[in-house]
Amino acid sequence: MDDNSRTGQCLCGAVKFCISGEFENFFLCHCSRCRKGSGSAHSANLFSSKAKITWVAGEENIKTFQLSGSQHVKSFCMDCGSALPVCQTDDGFLVVPAGSLDSKINIRPNAHIFFASRANWDNDLASVERINGLPG
């Protein structure tokens, strides 16, 4: 693995991958589709027009869903449901859920996108208590 390679896997470990190349952008998307797809306040996705993905294991466990009438695409492990990278062949972009990576990355988020669409509870989260583990 060289300095431009990153590894990742799903939660259950059935699907493993390696990405060679750099990421150009890192966006936190608050659109309703990404909130539904992630089950959280936003998705955290890395984008690259040049990076290449190699599936190391479990490619047959990947399911890809495209929302009808949209460009919204999501790949996930059919066993554990973890979000996985997807190569959008129409525009050549590799989209990688940041949480699927095991390797450290050297890019910070560029922006919150579709911020006006954020959930009504997604405000002033810096003031919420921080607990290192489950609440006691």
N, CA, C and O atoms as a MOPAC input file, in Angstrom:
PM7 MOZYME 1SCF
protein

 N      0.85000 1    -1.18500 1     0.00000 1
 C      0.00000 1     0.00000 1     0.00000 1
 C      0.89000 1     1.24100 1     0.00000 1
 O      1.77000 1     1.36400 1     0.85200 1
 N      0.67400 1     2.16500 1    -0.94600 1
 C      1.48500 1     3.37600 1    -0.99700 1
 C      0.82200 1     4.49800 1    -0.19600 1
 O     -0.23900 1     4.30400 1     0.39900 1
 N      1.46000 1     5.67500 1    -0.18700 1
 C      0.95800 1     6.80600 1     0.59600 1
 C     -0.39500 1     7.31400 1     0.12200 1
 O     -1.09900 1     7.98600 1     0.87600 1
 N     -0.77100 1     7.00500 1    -1.11300 1
 C     -2.05400 1     7.45300 1    -1.65000 1
 C     -3.12000 1     6.37100 1    -1.58800 1
 O     -4.17300 1     6.51500 1    -2.20900 1
 N     -2.87400 1     5.28800 1    -0.85300 1
 C     -3.84200 1     4.20500 1    -0.74900 1
 C     -4.53400 1     4.24300 1     0.60400 1
 O     -3.92700 1     4.55600 1     1.62800 1
 N     -5.81200 1     3.91700 1     0.57800 1
 C     -6.62300 1     3.84800 1     1.79000 1
 C     -7.38900 1     2.54100 1     1.76600 1
 O     -7.81700 1     2.08500 1     0.70600 1
 N     -7.56400 1     1.93400 1     2.94100 1
 C     -8.33800 1     0.70300 1     3.03500 1
 C     -9.60700 1     0.96400 1     3.82400 1
 O     -9.69600 1     1.90800 1     4.60800 1
 N    -10.58200 1     0.10500 1     3.59500 1
 C    -11.83500 1     0.21600 1     4.32000 1
 C    -12.60800 1    -1.07700 1     4.25400 1
 O    -12.24300 1    -2.00800 1     3.53600 1
 N    -13.68800 1    -1.11800 1     5.01900 1
 C    -14.54300 1    -2.30500 1     5.04900 1
 C    -15.88600 1    -1.94600 1     5.66700 1
 O    -16.06700 1    -0.87700 1     6.25000 1
 N    -16.81600 1    -2.87400 1     5.51700 1
 C    -18.11700 1    -2.70200 1     6.15200 1
 C    -18.00000 1    -3.11300 1     7.62600 1
 O    -16.94900 1    -3.59000 1     8.05600 1
 N    -19.05000 1    -2.93300 1     8.37700 1
 C    -19.05900 1    -3.23400 1     9.80300 1
 C    -18.81200 1    -4.71000 1    10.09900 1
 O    -18.09600 1    -5.03600 1    11.04600 1
 N    -19.38900 1    -5.60000 1     9.31000 1
 C    -19.23000 1    -7.03400 1     9.57400 1
 C    -17.95300 1    -7.60300 1     8.96300 1
 O    -17.58600 1    -8.74200 1     9.25200 1
 N    -17.27400 1    -6.82500 1     8.12300 1
 C    -16.02100 1    -7.26400 1     7.52200 1
 C    -16.17000 1    -8.11000 1     6.27200 1
 O    -15.17100 1    -8.57900 1     5.72700 1
 N    -17.39700 1    -8.31600 1     5.80400 1
 C    -17.61500 1    -9.13900 1     4.61000 1
 C    -17.09500 1    -8.45500 1     3.34400 1
 O    -16.60700 1    -9.11900 1     2.43000 1
 N    -17.20200 1    -7.12100 1     3.29600 1
 C    -16.75700 1    -6.35600 1     2.13200 1
 C    -15.52800 1    -5.54000 1     2.53000 1
 O    -15.54900 1    -4.78600 1     3.50300 1
 N    -14.45200 1    -5.71400 1     1.74800 1
 C    -13.21400 1    -4.96800 1     1.99100 1
 C    -12.75700 1    -4.34500 1     0.68700 1
 O    -12.97000 1    -4.90500 1    -0.38900 1
 N    -12.12300 1    -3.17700 1     0.78900 1
 C    -11.69300 1    -2.46800 1    -0.40700 1
 C    -10.43100 1    -1.66600 1    -0.14000 1
 O    -10.04800 1    -1.41600 1     1.00300 1
 N     -9.79600 1    -1.27100 1    -1.24600 1
 C     -8.61500 1    -0.42200 1    -1.22100 1
 C     -8.83200 1     0.67900 1    -2.24800 1
 O     -9.28200 1     0.41700 1    -3.36300 1
 N     -8.51500 1     1.89500 1    -1.87300 1
 C     -8.65500 1     3.03000 1    -2.78200 1
 C     -7.28300 1     3.63200 1    -2.99900 1
 O     -6.57700 1     3.95900 1    -2.04500 1
 N     -6.91000 1     3.77700 1    -4.26300 1
 C     -5.63800 1     4.39800 1    -4.64100 1
 C     -5.91600 1     5.75600 1    -5.24500 1
 O     -6.72600 1     5.87900 1    -6.16400 1
 N     -5.25300 1     6.76600 1    -4.73800 1
 C     -5.44000 1     8.12100 1    -5.24000 1
 C     -5.95700 1     9.04200 1    -4.16700 1
 O     -6.33600 1     8.60800 1    -3.07900 1
 N     -5.96900 1    10.30900 1    -4.48300 1
 C     -6.36500 1    11.33700 1    -3.51900 1
 C     -7.83700 1    11.71400 1    -3.67500 1
 O     -8.43500 1    11.57400 1    -4.74100 1
 N     -8.38600 1    12.19200 1    -2.57800 1
 C     -9.73800 1    12.73000 1    -2.58800 1
 C     -9.65200 1    14.22900 1    -2.84800 1
 O     -8.77400 1    14.91200 1    -2.32300 1
 N    -10.56900 1    14.72800 1    -3.66000 1
 C    -10.57700 1    16.14200 1    -4.00200 1
 C    -11.49500 1    16.94900 1    -3.09600 1
 O    -11.23400 1    18.12000 1    -2.82000 1
 N    -12.56600 1    16.32100 1    -2.63800 1
 C    -13.54300 1    17.02700 1    -1.80400 1
 C    -14.08200 1    16.11200 1    -0.71600 1
 O    -14.07700 1    14.88700 1    -0.83500 1
 N    -14.54400 1    16.75000 1     0.34400 1
 C    -15.14300 1    16.05500 1     1.48300 1
 C    -16.32100 1    16.91900 1     1.92200 1
 O    -16.13900 1    18.00700 1     2.46700 1
 N    -17.52900 1    16.41900 1     1.67500 1
 C    -18.72000 1    17.19200 1     1.98400 1
 C    -19.59000 1    16.49200 1     3.02300 1
 O    -19.70600 1    15.26700 1     3.03800 1
 N    -20.19000 1    17.29000 1     3.87900 1
 C    -21.18700 1    16.83000 1     4.84200 1
 C    -22.52600 1    17.28500 1     4.27800 1
 O    -22.84600 1    18.47400 1     4.29200 1
 N    -23.30700 1    16.32600 1     3.78200 1
 C    -24.54600 1    16.66000 1     3.07700 1
 C    -25.75600 1    16.50200 1     3.98800 1
 O    -25.97200 1    15.44300 1     4.57700 1
 N    -26.54200 1    17.57200 1     4.09700 1
 C    -27.71700 1    17.60800 1     4.96900 1
 C    -29.02600 1    17.44300 1     4.21100 1
 O    -30.09200 1    17.63800 1     4.79500 1
 N    -28.98100 1    17.08400 1     2.91500 1
 C    -30.23100 1    16.93700 1     2.16200 1
 C    -31.06900 1    15.81400 1     2.75900 1
 O    -30.54300 1    14.93000 1     3.43600 1
 N    -32.35100 1    15.85100 1     2.51000 1
 C    -33.25000 1    14.85500 1     3.10600 1
 C    -32.91600 1    13.43600 1     2.63400 1
 O    -33.10500 1    12.48000 1     3.38500 1
 N    -32.43000 1    13.29000 1     1.41700 1
 C    -32.08500 1    11.95700 1     0.91200 1
 C    -30.89500 1    11.38700 1     1.67500 1
 O    -30.90400 1    10.21700 1     2.06000 1
 N    -29.87000 1    12.20900 1     1.89400 1
 C    -28.69400 1    11.73400 1     2.63700 1
 C    -29.03000 1    11.48900 1     4.10400 1
 O    -28.48900 1    10.56700 1     4.71400 1
 N    -29.91500 1    12.30000 1     4.67800 1
 C    -30.33400 1    12.05300 1     6.06100 1
 C    -31.08400 1    10.72600 1     6.16000 1
 O    -30.85500 1     9.95200 1     7.08900 1
 N    -31.96500 1    10.46700 1     5.22100 1
 C    -32.69100 1     9.18300 1     5.22800 1
 C    -31.73700 1     8.01500 1     5.02000 1
 O    -31.81800 1     7.00800 1     5.72400 1
 N    -30.83300 1     8.14900 1     4.05500 1
 C    -29.89500 1     7.07900 1     3.73500 1
 C    -28.90300 1     6.78400 1     4.84300 1
 O    -28.46800 1     5.64300 1     4.99800 1
 N    -28.54100 1     7.79700 1     5.61400 1
 C    -27.56600 1     7.59700 1     6.68900 1
 C    -28.24400 1     7.36400 1     8.03300 1
 O    -27.64400 1     6.79100 1     8.94200 1
 N    -29.49300 1     7.80700 1     8.16200 1
 C    -30.17400 1     7.71200 1     9.44700 1
 C    -29.60400 1     8.69600 1    10.45800 1
 O    -29.78400 1     8.52400 1    11.66400 1
 N    -28.92200 1     9.72000 1     9.97700 1
 C    -28.24900 1    10.66900 1    10.85200 1
 C    -28.46300 1    12.09200 1    10.35900 1
 O    -29.23900 1    12.32700 1     9.43300 1
 N    -27.77100 1    13.03900 1    10.98300 1
 C    -27.92000 1    14.45100 1    10.64600 1
 C    -27.43000 1    14.76100 1     9.24000 1
 O    -27.93900 1    15.67100 1     8.58500 1
 N    -26.44000 1    14.00200 1     8.77500 1
 C    -25.87400 1    14.24100 1     7.45400 1
 C    -25.05300 1    13.03700 1     7.02600 1
 O    -24.68600 1    12.19300 1     7.84300 1
 N    -24.77500 1    12.97300 1     5.73900 1
 C    -23.81300 1    11.99300 1     5.24800 1
 C    -22.45500 1    12.68600 1     5.21900 1
 O    -22.37500 1    13.91000 1     5.11900 1
 N    -21.39300 1    11.89800 1     5.30800 1
 C    -20.02300 1    12.42100 1     5.25400 1
 C    -19.31700 1    11.65800 1     4.15000 1
 O    -18.86300 1    10.53300 1     4.36000 1
 N    -19.22100 1    12.27000 1     2.96700 1
 C    -18.69800 1    11.57700 1     1.79200 1
 C    -17.48000 1    12.27700 1     1.20900 1
 O    -17.41600 1    13.50300 1     1.12300 1
 N    -16.51600 1    11.45200 1     0.81300 1
 C    -15.31700 1    11.89500 1     0.11100 1
 C    -15.54800 1    11.68800 1    -1.37500 1
 O    -16.17200 1    10.70600 1    -1.77900 1
 N    -15.04400 1    12.61500 1    -2.19800 1
 C    -15.24500 1    12.55700 1    -3.64000 1
 C    -13.90800 1    12.60800 1    -4.35800 1
 O    -12.99800 1    13.33100 1    -3.95300 1
 N    -13.80100 1    11.82200 1    -5.44100 1
 C    -12.61000 1    11.87100 1    -6.27700 1
 C    -12.97700 1    11.56400 1    -7.72000 1
 O    -13.77700 1    10.67100 1    -7.99900 1
 N    -12.37700 1    12.31900 1    -8.63000 1
 C    -12.55500 1    12.04900 1   -10.05300 1
 C    -11.39900 1    11.21100 1   -10.59000 1
 O    -11.43000 1    10.77900 1   -11.74200 1
 N    -10.37200 1    10.97800 1    -9.75800 1
 C     -9.18000 1    10.26300 1   -10.21200 1
 C     -8.88600 1     8.98200 1    -9.45300 1
 O     -8.24400 1     8.08700 1   -10.00100 1
 N     -9.33400 1     8.86500 1    -8.20900 1
 C     -9.03100 1     7.69000 1    -7.39100 1
 C     -9.68900 1     6.44200 1    -7.98100 1
 O    -10.72800 1     6.51700 1    -8.63700 1
 N     -9.06100 1     5.30800 1    -7.73100 1
 C     -9.56500 1     4.01200 1    -8.20900 1
 C     -9.81700 1     3.10000 1    -7.02100 1
 O     -9.07800 1     3.12000 1    -6.03600 1
 N    -10.86100 1     2.30500 1    -7.12600 1
 C    -11.19400 1     1.36700 1    -6.06100 1
 C    -10.91700 1    -0.05800 1    -6.51100 1
 O    -11.18300 1    -0.42200 1    -7.65600 1
 N    -10.38200 1    -0.85600 1    -5.60200 1
 C    -10.19500 1    -2.28800 1    -5.80900 1
 C    -10.97000 1    -2.99300 1    -4.70700 1
 O    -10.75600 1    -2.73800 1    -3.52200 1
 N    -11.86800 1    -3.87700 1    -5.10500 1
 C    -12.61700 1    -4.65300 1    -4.11900 1
 C    -11.74500 1    -5.83300 1    -3.71000 1
 O    -11.41700 1    -6.67100 1    -4.55100 1
 N    -11.37000 1    -5.91700 1    -2.46700 1
 C    -10.47000 1    -6.95100 1    -1.95200 1
 C    -11.25500 1    -8.20200 1    -1.57500 1
 O    -10.77800 1    -9.32000 1    -1.76800 1
 N    -12.45000 1    -8.01700 1    -1.04200 1
 C    -13.29600 1    -9.14700 1    -0.64500 1
 C    -14.76000 1    -8.71600 1    -0.62800 1
 O    -15.07400 1    -7.55300 1    -0.37200 1
 N    -15.64100 1    -9.65800 1    -0.90200 1
 C    -17.06800 1    -9.46400 1    -0.70500 1
 C    -17.81700 1    -8.62000 1    -1.70900 1
 O    -18.91600 1    -8.15100 1    -1.41200 1
 N    -17.25800 1    -8.41000 1    -2.89200 1
 C    -17.95500 1    -7.57100 1    -3.87300 1
 C    -19.36500 1    -8.10000 1    -4.16300 1
 O    -20.26600 1    -7.32800 1    -4.49200 1
 N    -19.54700 1    -9.40800 1    -4.04000 1
 C    -20.86600 1    -9.99800 1    -4.28100 1
 C    -21.87100 1    -9.63800 1    -3.18000 1
 O    -23.07000 1    -9.86000 1    -3.34500 1
 N    -21.39500 1    -9.09000 1    -2.06600 1
 C    -22.27500 1    -8.68400 1    -0.96200 1
 C    -22.74800 1    -7.24200 1    -1.08500 1
 O    -23.45400 1    -6.74400 1    -0.20800 1
 N    -22.36800 1    -6.56900 1    -2.16300 1
 C    -22.71100 1    -5.15700 1    -2.31900 1
 C    -24.02600 1    -5.00800 1    -3.07200 1
 O    -24.23400 1    -5.62000 1    -4.12000 1
 N    -24.89100 1    -4.19900 1    -2.52400 1
 C    -26.15000 1    -3.83000 1    -3.18000 1
 C    -26.07000 1    -2.33900 1    -3.46300 1
 O    -25.66300 1    -1.56500 1    -2.59600 1
 N    -26.45000 1    -1.93000 1    -4.66100 1
 C    -26.47000 1    -0.51700 1    -5.02100 1
 C    -27.90100 1    -0.10800 1    -5.29700 1
 O    -28.63300 1    -0.77800 1    -6.02500 1
 N    -28.28100 1     1.00700 1    -4.69900 1
 C    -29.62900 1     1.54300 1    -4.83800 1
 C    -29.54600 1     2.92300 1    -5.47300 1
 O    -28.79000 1     3.77700 1    -5.01000 1
 N    -30.31900 1     3.14500 1    -6.53100 1
 C    -30.44300 1     4.47700 1    -7.12400 1
 C    -31.88300 1     4.90600 1    -6.98800 1
 O    -32.79700 1     4.21000 1    -7.43000 1
 N    -32.08100 1     6.06200 1    -6.37100 1
 C    -33.42000 1     6.59900 1    -6.20200 1
 C    -33.97400 1     6.99800 1    -7.56300 1
 O    -33.37100 1     7.79400 1    -8.28300 1
 N    -35.11600 1     6.44100 1    -7.90400 1
 C    -35.74500 1     6.68900 1    -9.19700 1
 C    -35.91700 1     8.18800 1    -9.44800 1
 O    -36.35600 1     8.93800 1    -8.57600 1
 N    -35.56100 1     8.60000 1   -10.66100 1
 C    -35.72300 1     9.98900 1   -11.05700 1
 C    -34.70900 1    10.93800 1   -10.45800 1
 O    -34.90300 1    12.15400 1   -10.48100 1
 N    -33.62100 1    10.39000 1    -9.91600 1
 C    -32.61100 1    11.25100 1    -9.30300 1
 C    -31.21300 1    10.71300 1    -9.59700 1
 O    -31.05400 1     9.64900 1   -10.19400 1
 N    -30.21100 1    11.46500 1    -9.16900 1
 C    -28.83100 1    11.00800 1    -9.26600 1
 C    -28.35100 1    10.44100 1    -7.92500 1
 O    -27.17200 1    10.12000 1    -7.77300 1
 N    -29.25300 1    10.32000 1    -6.96700 1
 C    -28.89700 1     9.82900 1    -5.63200 1
 C    -28.65400 1     8.32100 1    -5.68100 1
 O    -29.56400 1     7.54100 1    -5.96000 1
 N    -27.40600 1     7.92600 1    -5.40300 1
 C    -26.99100 1     6.52500 1    -5.44800 1
 C    -26.33500 1     6.17100 1    -4.12900 1
 O    -25.59600 1     6.97400 1    -3.55900 1
 N    -26.60600 1     4.96900 1    -3.64400 1
 C    -26.02600 1     4.50300 1    -2.39500 1
 C    -25.70800 1     3.02900 1    -2.53300 1
 O    -26.52200 1     2.25200 1    -3.03000 1
 N    -24.49900 1     2.64200 1    -2.08500 1
 C    -24.12800 1     1.22600 1    -2.03400 1
 C    -23.98000 1     0.82200 1    -0.57600 1
 O    -23.59100 1     1.62700 1     0.27100 1
 N    -24.29500 1    -0.43900 1    -0.29700 1
 C    -24.21300 1    -0.91100 1     1.08100 1
 C    -24.00800 1    -2.42000 1     1.11300 1
 O    -24.28200 1    -3.11500 1     0.13400 1
 N    -23.52600 1    -2.91800 1     2.24400 1
 C    -23.33700 1    -4.35200 1     2.45200 1
 C    -24.69500 1    -4.99700 1     2.68600 1
 O    -25.47100 1    -4.52300 1     3.51600 1
 N    -24.99000 1    -6.07100 1     1.96500 1
 C    -26.27200 1    -6.75200 1     2.12000 1
 C    -26.37100 1    -7.50200 1     3.44100 1
 O    -27.47500 1    -7.85200 1     3.86000 1
 N    -25.24800 1    -7.76000 1     4.10900 1
 C    -25.28900 1    -8.44800 1     5.40000 1
 C    -25.51800 1    -7.48600 1     6.56100 1
 O    -26.42300 1    -7.69900 1     7.36700 1
 N    -24.70500 1    -6.42400 1     6.65800 1
 C    -24.77900 1    -5.53400 1     7.82000 1
 C    -25.37400 1    -4.16500 1     7.52200 1
 O    -25.67200 1    -3.41500 1     8.45200 1
 N    -25.55600 1    -3.81900 1     6.24200 1
 C    -26.16300 1    -2.54400 1     5.87200 1
 C    -25.21800 1    -1.35900 1     5.85400 1
 O    -25.65100 1    -0.23900 1     5.58500 1
 N    -23.93600 1    -1.57300 1     6.13300 1
 C    -22.97000 1    -0.46700 1     6.14900 1
 C    -22.86800 1     0.20600 1     4.79200 1
 O    -22.90100 1    -0.44900 1     3.75000 1
 N    -22.74300 1     1.52700 1     4.82400 1
 C    -22.55000 1     2.29800 1     3.59700 1
 C    -21.18700 1     1.98700 1     3.00500 1
 O    -20.19800 1     1.86700 1     3.72800 1
 N    -21.14300 1     1.85900 1     1.68700 1
 C    -19.91700 1     1.51200 1     0.96500 1
 C    -19.69900 1     2.46000 1    -0.20700 1
 O    -20.63200 1     3.13500 1    -0.64300 1
 N    -18.47600 1     2.51400 1    -0.71700 1
 C    -18.18800 1     3.38000 1    -1.86700 1
 C    -19.03300 1     3.01100 1    -3.08300 1
 O    -19.46400 1     1.87100 1    -3.25600 1
 N    -19.24600 1     4.01400 1    -3.90200 1
 C    -19.95200 1     3.80700 1    -5.16200 1
 C    -19.25900 1     4.64800 1    -6.22500 1
 O    -18.90700 1     5.80500 1    -5.99600 1
 N    -19.07100 1     4.04100 1    -7.38800 1
 C    -18.48600 1     4.76900 1    -8.51100 1
 C    -19.64400 1     5.19600 1    -9.39600 1
 O    -20.34800 1     4.36600 1    -9.97000 1
 N    -19.82900 1     6.50100 1    -9.49400 1
 C    -20.90100 1     7.02800 1   -10.32600 1
 C    -20.36300 1     7.15700 1   -11.73700 1
 O    -19.67800 1     8.12300 1   -12.07200 1
 N    -20.68500 1     6.16200 1   -12.56400 1
 C    -20.08900 1     6.06300 1   -13.89500 1
 C    -20.50000 1     7.19600 1   -14.82600 1
 O    -19.76600 1     7.51600 1   -15.76100 1
 N    -21.65500 1     7.80800 1   -14.59200 1
 C    -22.09400 1     8.90800 1   -15.46100 1
 C    -21.11400 1    10.07200 1   -15.42500 1
 O    -20.80100 1    10.66100 1   -16.46000 1
 N    -20.62700 1    10.40100 1   -14.22500 1
 C    -19.70100 1    11.52900 1   -14.10700 1
 C    -18.29100 1    11.10100 1   -13.71300 1
 O    -17.40200 1    11.94300 1   -13.58100 1
 N    -18.07900 1     9.79600 1   -13.52400 1
 C    -16.74900 1     9.28500 1   -13.21300 1
 C    -16.28700 1     9.52500 1   -11.79300 1
 O    -15.11800 1     9.29500 1   -11.48200 1
 N    -17.16500 1     9.97900 1   -10.92700 1
 C    -16.78300 1    10.25500 1    -9.55200 1
 C    -16.87800 1     9.01400 1    -8.68200 1
 O    -17.82700 1     8.23500 1    -8.77500 1
 N    -15.87400 1     8.85200 1    -7.83600 1
 C    -15.90700 1     7.83800 1    -6.79400 1
 C    -16.37600 1     8.54600 1    -5.53800 1
 O    -15.78600 1     9.54500 1    -5.12800 1
 N    -17.42700 1     8.03800 1    -4.93000 1
 C    -17.98400 1     8.61300 1    -3.70700 1
 C    -17.75700 1     7.59200 1    -2.59500 1
 O    -18.20600 1     6.44900 1    -2.68400 1
 N    -17.05100 1     8.02400 1    -1.54000 1
 C    -16.66600 1     7.11100 1    -0.46800 1
 C    -17.20600 1     7.62800 1     0.86500 1
 O    -16.83500 1     8.71900 1     1.29700 1
 N    -18.07700 1     6.85600 1     1.52200 1
 C    -18.50800 1     7.24800 1     2.85700 1
 C    -17.28200 1     7.28600 1     3.78400 1
 O    -16.58600 1     6.28300 1     3.94200 1
 N    -17.03200 1     8.43500 1     4.38600 1
 C    -15.82000 1     8.60400 1     5.19400 1
 C    -15.73600 1     7.57200 1     6.32000 1
 O    -14.64400 1     7.10900 1     6.64900 1
 N    -16.85400 1     7.21500 1     6.90100 1
 C    -16.86300 1     6.25700 1     8.00600 1
 C    -16.53600 1     4.83700 1     7.59100 1
 O    -16.28800 1     3.98900 1     8.44800 1
 N    -16.52700 1     4.55500 1     6.29100 1
 C    -16.20700 1     3.20300 1     5.83200 1
 C    -14.70400 1     2.95800 1     5.75900 1
 O    -14.26500 1     1.82000 1     5.59400 1
 N    -13.91600 1     4.02300 1     5.88100 1
 C    -12.46300 1     3.88800 1     5.78300 1
 C    -11.84800 1     3.49000 1     7.11500 1
 O    -12.26500 1     3.96900 1     8.16900 1
 N    -10.85200 1     2.60800 1     7.06100 1
 C    -10.07300 1     2.24500 1     8.24100 1
 C     -8.81600 1     3.09700 1     8.32700 1
 O     -8.29700 1     3.33400 1     9.41800 1
 N     -8.33200 1     3.55300 1     7.19600 1
 C     -7.11800 1     4.36800 1     7.13000 1
 C     -7.43200 1     5.81600 1     7.46000 1
 O     -8.55000 1     6.28800 1     7.25300 1
 N     -6.43400 1     6.51000 1     7.97400 1
 C     -6.56900 1     7.94100 1     8.20900 1
 C     -6.60200 1     8.65100 1     6.86200 1
 O     -6.03000 1     8.18200 1     5.87800 1
 N     -7.28100 1     9.78700 1     6.84100 1
 C     -7.32300 1    10.60200 1     5.62600 1
 C     -6.70900 1    11.96200 1     5.93600 1
 O     -6.70300 1    12.41000 1     7.08300 1
 N     -6.19800 1    12.60500 1     4.90400 1
 C     -5.51600 1    13.87600 1     5.09900 1
 C     -6.32000 1    15.05800 1     4.56800 1
 O     -5.75400 1    16.07100 1     4.15700 1
 N     -7.63500 1    14.92000 1     4.57900 1
 C     -8.51000 1    16.00000 1     4.11700 1
 C     -9.60000 1    16.20200 1     5.16300 1
 O    -10.14900 1    15.24600 1     5.71300 1
 N     -9.89400 1    17.45500 1     5.41700 1
 C    -10.99600 1    17.78900 1     6.32900 1
 C    -12.20700 1    18.17700 1     5.48500 1
 O    -12.06000 1    18.51700 1     4.31000 1
 N    -13.40200 1    18.13100 1     6.07300 1
 C    -14.57000 1    18.52900 1     5.29400 1
 C    -14.41200 1    19.92300 1     4.69800 1
 O    -13.95900 1    20.85400 1     5.36400 1
 N    -14.79500 1    20.04600 1     3.42500 1
 C    -14.76400 1    21.33100 1     2.72600 1
 C    -15.95100 1    22.19800 1     3.11900 1
 O    -15.82800 1    23.41300 1     3.27200 1
 N    -17.11600 1    21.54600 1     3.28000 1
 C    -18.32600 1    22.32700 1     3.53400 1
 C    -19.47500 1    21.42600 1     3.97600 1
 O    -19.49800 1    20.22500 1     3.70800 1
 N    -20.43000 1    22.05800 1     4.66600 1
 C    -21.75100 1    21.47400 1     4.88700 1
 C    -22.53900 1    21.86100 1     3.65000 1
 O    -22.62100 1    23.04600 1     3.32400 1
 N    -23.12100 1    20.89700 1     2.95500 1
 C    -23.91600 1    21.23100 1     1.77000 1
 C    -25.38700 1    20.92900 1     2.03800 1
 O    -25.71800 1    20.11100 1     2.89600 1
 N    -26.25500 1    21.59100 1     1.30200 1
 C    -27.70500 1    21.53700 1     1.51900 1
 C    -28.02700 1    21.84000 1     2.98400 1
 O    -28.90500 1    21.22600 1     3.59100 1
 N    -27.28600 1    22.80600 1     3.52800 1
 C    -27.39900 1    23.14300 1     4.94500 1
 C    -28.79200 1    23.64800 1     5.30800 1
 O    -29.26500 1    23.40900 1     6.41900 1
 N    -29.44900 1    24.33800 1     4.39100 1
 C    -30.80400 1    24.83800 1     4.66300 1
 C    -31.80100 1    23.69600 1     4.82600 1
 O    -32.87700 1    23.89200 1     5.39000 1
 N    -31.45100 1    22.50000 1     4.33500 1
 C    -32.33500 1    21.33100 1     4.44500 1
 C    -32.09700 1    20.52700 1     5.71900 1
 O    -32.73400 1    19.49300 1     5.91900 1
 N    -31.19100 1    20.98300 1     6.58500 1
 C    -30.83300 1    20.19600 1     7.77100 1
 C    -32.05300 1    19.96400 1     8.66500 1
 O    -33.03500 1    20.70500 1     8.61800 1
 N    -31.95700 1    18.92100 1     9.47100 1
 C    -33.02300 1    18.56900 1    10.40700 1
 C    -33.21400 1    19.69400 1    11.41800 1
 O    -32.26500 1    20.40700 1    11.74200 1
 N    -34.42600 1    19.85300 1    11.91300 1
 C    -34.70800 1    20.94900 1    12.84800 1
 C    -33.95900 1    20.79700 1    14.17600 1
 O    -33.82200 1    21.77500 1    14.91100 1
 N    -33.47700 1    19.60900 1    14.49400 1
 C    -32.72600 1    19.39500 1    15.73700 1
 C    -31.21600 1    19.53300 1    15.53400 1
 O    -30.44000 1    19.39200 1    16.47900 1
 N    -30.81300 1    19.80800 1    14.30200 1
 C    -29.39100 1    19.90000 1    13.95900 1
 C    -28.89800 1    21.35000 1    14.04300 1
 O    -28.36900 1    21.89600 1    13.07400 1
 N    -29.08000 1    21.95000 1    15.20000 1
 C    -28.61200 1    23.31600 1    15.44400 1
 C    -27.87000 1    23.35300 1    16.77600 1
 O    -28.24300 1    22.65900 1    17.72100 1
 N    -26.83800 1    24.15100 1    16.84200 1
 C    -26.08700 1    24.38900 1    18.07000 1
 C    -25.65500 1    23.08700 1    18.75500 1
 O    -25.74100 1    22.96300 1    19.97700 1
 N    -25.19200 1    22.12800 1    17.96200 1
 C    -24.79000 1    20.83600 1    18.53000 1
 C    -23.48700 1    20.91700 1    19.32300 1
 O    -23.17500 1    20.00600 1    20.09000 1
 N    -22.73500 1    21.97800 1    19.15000 1
 C    -21.49500 1    22.14200 1    19.91500 1
 C    -21.77800 1    22.28200 1    21.40600 1
 O    -20.90200 1    22.01700 1    22.22900 1
 N    -22.98700 1    22.69400 1    21.76000 1
 C    -23.33200 1    22.87500 1    23.17000 1
 C    -23.84700 1    21.59900 1    23.84000 1
 O    -24.07100 1    21.58800 1    25.05000 1
 N    -24.03700 1    20.52100 1    23.06700 1
 C    -24.53900 1    19.26200 1    23.62000 1
 C    -23.43000 1    18.56900 1    24.41200 1
 O    -22.27100 1    18.56800 1    23.99600 1
 N    -23.78800 1    17.98300 1    25.54700 1
 C    -22.82000 1    17.29000 1    26.39900 1
 C    -22.07200 1    16.22700 1    25.60500 1
 O    -22.64100 1    15.58000 1    24.72600 1
 N    -20.79800 1    16.05200 1    25.92100 1
 C    -19.96700 1    15.03400 1    25.26700 1
 C    -19.58600 1    13.97900 1    26.28900 1
 O    -19.07000 1    14.29500 1    27.36100 1
 N    -19.84700 1    12.72000 1    25.94800 1
 C    -19.60300 1    11.59000 1    26.86100 1
 C    -18.74000 1    10.57900 1    26.11000 1
 O    -19.07800 1    10.20200 1    24.98900 1
 N    -17.66300 1    10.14600 1    26.68800 1
 C    -16.77100 1     9.14200 1    26.05900 1
 C    -17.23700 1     7.73000 1    26.41300 1
 O    -16.64600 1     7.07300 1    27.27000 1
 N    -18.28300 1     7.27200 1    25.75900 1
 C    -18.84500 1     5.95000 1    26.00600 1
 C    -20.34000 1     6.08500 1    26.19600 1
 O    -20.91500 1     7.14000 1    25.93000 1
 N    -20.96700 1     5.02100 1    26.65500 1
 C    -22.41300 1     5.05400 1    26.92200 1
 C    -22.69400 1     5.89400 1    28.14800 1
 O    -21.88300 1     5.92700 1    29.07400 1
 N    -23.84100 1     6.58100 1    28.17200 1
 C    -24.17800 1     7.35600 1    29.38000 1
 C    -24.34900 1     6.43100 1    30.57400 1
 O    -24.87000 1     5.32400 1    30.44400 1
 N    -23.91300 1     6.88700 1    31.72400 1
 C    -23.94400 1     6.06400 1    32.95000 1
 C    -25.16500 1     6.29800 1    33.68800 1
 O    -25.37300 1     5.70000 1    34.74400 1

